[in-house]
């Protein structure tokens, strides 16, 4: 639930916003013609793009290309709020503030292959101080003007291209507003272990729920529930054979929330409990 929301617009476009919310909270983020710098001041979360999933917490930031996202904010403790600051990049705004000449990293040819949709950045002292300066203006909105907003946007861009991730950030900026097309299968198989439900996957594929289910049946010849369960169990079997990870850790890594449910599902699929399956494969390897 959103507790408070402050924002500043520049040239009739959202530029800066600060959101305080009560976790857990999951919300879609639709950015068809913009990109975003996302900074959790307080709290933690996970951001899902078409094919990626990134945890994010304090002292970390994300630069996100245009596209469809799911933002999942998580609890730190009972009653804790999350606080997020976002800076939005719009082509229209950038063209106006760089009226004479775009910086080279914004006007260069699009790189091949394209960078991922999300670039994570470890916030250094400069970025942390920048966020503190934005906090000051959210607390004193009467001081904010269009000229100030232009300066703050330019400042952020310069800071980003001077971070340790400078090369990746510059590549990302070049294709910031170029939508990256993903096939239905790429999106589905990019989130096998993300535990997204059908409605959330439908949003990432830009389909209605009913259209998503029909397309899923057409592509995979089975239901989403059966497909994801089969793929998770196959991955678990692979980890049981090839690693010494604890069974509980394998269950969690493969997207099972409860060990008992994982053990029961695994036994139904493979005829053995996970521990028995591991022991049998270890014995077979020794006998070879």
N, C-alpha and C positions, 0 to 999 in steps of 0.2 A: 504494500500500500504506500502511495506517495504521500509523504508528510508535508513537504514544501517544494516549490519549484520557482526558481528565479531565472530570468533570461534577458539577454540584450540582443537586439537586432541591428544589422547593418545593411543598408540598401534593401530593406524589406525582407531580409533573409535572417533566419536564426543564426547567430554567431557564437555566443557564449551562453551556457546554461549550467546551473547548479541544482542538483536534485538530492533531496534527503528522503529516504524511504525506509520502510520497515521490512526487513527480510524475514522469511524467504519471499522472493518476488521474481516472477518471470514475465518478461515483456518482449514482444517482437520489435525489431529495429529495422525499418524499411528506409533505405537510402538509395533511391533510384538515380539521383543526380547530384549527390554530394558525398563527401568523405568526412572523417571525424577523428579527432584526437580525444581519447577517452582516459580519464585519470580518476581512479578510486581514492579519494582522500581518506575515507574511513570504511572499513568493511572489506569484503572479498566477494568474488563472483566468478562466473565462467561465461565466456562469450563463444557462441557457436556461429560459424559462417557456413557457407554451402558445403565445404569439405573439411573444415578445421574446427578444433575446439581448444580454447586457450584459457587456463585459469589466470586470474588477475587479482592482485591485492595491493595494499599500500606500498608506495615507493616503486610501483610499476605503472607503465602506461601502454596503451595500444594505439597505433595508427591504423584506421580501418578504411579500406577502399569502399566505393559505392557497391551496394549489394544488399542482400537480405540477411538479417542476423537475428539470433535469439540471445537476450541478455538475462542471465540467471544470477540474481543476487542472493548470497547465502548468509546465514546467521553466524555471527561470532559468538554470541551468547544471548541468553534470554533478554528480550527488550532492547537489544542493541539496534541502532540505526546504521544504515549505510549512507555514505555521502559521496557523490560523484560530480566531477566537473568535466564538461565536454566543450570542445572547441570545434566548430563546424567549418568545413572548407567547401565553398561553392564556386564553380567556374565564373559565374557572373561577378561575384565579389572580388575574386582574385584578379580578374581582368580590369576591374576599376581601380583597385589599389596599386596595381602595377601597370598603370595606364600607358606609360612611355615604353617600357620593355619588360617582358617576363624574364625572371631569372632563368639561367640555362637549364637548371634541373627541372623546371616546369615546362620548358618549350622543346626539350630534346626529343628525338624520335623515340617512340615506345620501345622498351627493351624486349628482347626475345631470349629465353622464354620469359613470360610475364612473372613478376614476383607474386607471392601469396597474397591473399586478401587482407591478412592481418600481420602487422609487424609489432612485436613486443619490444619495449624499451625499458631498460632499468633507469629509473630517474636519478640523475646526478644532482649535485648541488645547484646547478644553474636551473634545471627544470623545476626542482623543488621550490626555489625562490620565485620562479615565474608563477607557480600555482599559488604561493602565498600572496603575490601581488594581485592575482585575480580575486582571491578571498577578500582582500581589502576593498576592492571595488564592488563586490557583491554586498559588503557591509555598508558601503557608502555609495549607493547608486546615483545620487545627485551629481557626483563627480564625473560620471561617464558621459562621453560625447562621441560622435562619429570619428573625430580625429584620433581620440584615444583608442577606440576599438580597432582602427586601421593599424595603429602602432603595435598594439598587443598581438594582432594576427601576424604581422611581419616579424615581430620578435620571436614568436613561437616557431615559425618556419625556419628562421635562422638558427635557433637553438637545436631544432631537430636535425638539420643537416650538418651539425657539428658534434653530434653524439658519437659514441663508439659504433653505433649502427649506421653511420653516415652513408656508406655505399648502398646498403639495403633501403634506407629511407629515400635516397635520391632515386633509386630504381622504382620505388613505390610511388613517389610523387609524380614521376613521368606518366604513369598509367592510372593515376588517382581516380579519374572520372571515366575510365574505360571499363564498362561492365565486362566481367569475365564469364564466359559461357561455360556452364557445366552440364553434362548429360545427367539424365535421371539416375542412371546407375552410379555415376561418380558421387552424387550427393548421398544416395542411400548407403553406398558402401563406405563412404567417408565417415558415417556415423553409426556403424554397426555396434560399437561399444559405448556410445554416448548416452544410451537410455532415453532418447527422445521418443515421444509418443507420435502417433500418426498425424495428429493435428499440427504438431511442431515440424515434422518432416514435410508435411504438405506446404507449410508456409515457406520453407527453404526451397522447395521445388516450384514455388509460385503456382500451385494448383489448389483447387478446392479439395476438401477432404474426400468427397466421393470420387472426384477425378483421380486423386492420388491413389486410392485403393484400386480403381480400375486399371490404372497404368501399372501398378505394382503387380497385380495378377497377370497382366499381359506380359511383362518383362520376365518375371520370375516363376510363373506358373504355380504359385503358392501364395498363402496369405502373409502379411508382414510379420505376424506373431510367430508363425512356424519358421519363416526364413531367419529372423534374428535369433531365435532360440537355437536353431541348428548351427548357425555360424559361430555363435558364442561358445557352444559346447565343443565344436571342432577346434576352436582356438584353445580352449581349456585342455583338451586332450593333447594338443601339441605341446603345451607348456608342461603338462604332467610327464610327458615322455622326455622332453629335452631340457628341463631345468630342475633345480632343487628348491624352487619357490615353495613356500608354505601353501597348503591347499586353500586356506582362507584368503591369502593374497591373490591366488589365481582366480578364485571366485570373484573377488572385487575387481580385478583387472579386466575380467571378461564381462563385466556389467551386471553381475548378480549381487543384489543387496543383502541377501540372507544366505548363509552357508548351508542351512538345512534345505532350502529350495534348490540350491545348486547341486547338492549331493543327490537329492531325489531325482532331479532332472537328468543328471549325468548317468545315474544307474538305469533309468528308463531307456536312455539312448544307447548305452554301451554295455549294459548287462552287468556292470561291476561298479562298486563305489569308487570314488576318485582314488582313495588310498590303495584299493585292490588293483585298480588299473595301473597305477604307478609301479607297484610291486611286481606285477606280472611283466611289464615291459622292461623293468630293471633286470629281472631274472632272464628274460629272453636275450637281452643284450650281453649278459655274462656268458650265456650258453653258446653264443655265436663265435 
